Amino acid sequence: VSVRCAKCGREVFKYLKIGEGQLWHCWKSRIIKDYSIRKGNEIRCQCGNLIGIDEGIYIKLIRSSYTW
């Protein structure tokens, strides 16, 4: 699955999604390619849009900031 920024449309991650349903968070071990910018525990797109928060073993995604 390709996770994209809702603001600019750039790809933020390539993610291996298992199962059906919504994408609420991304397990770090399943991220195949990472194009994000990290500032502390914040995960941002290259345009500066906040995509999610690093919670340790997963990234909690902010609902309105991404598409997939």
Number of C-alpha atoms within 10 A of each C-alpha: 13 15 19 19 24 17 15 14 13 18 20 22 20 17 19 15 15 8 7 6 7 8 16 11 16 20 15 15 10 13 15 12 13 13 13 20 17 15 11 8 12 16 21 20 25 16 13 13 16 22 24 23 19 18 13 10 10 16 19 19 18 13 13 11 17 23 16 14
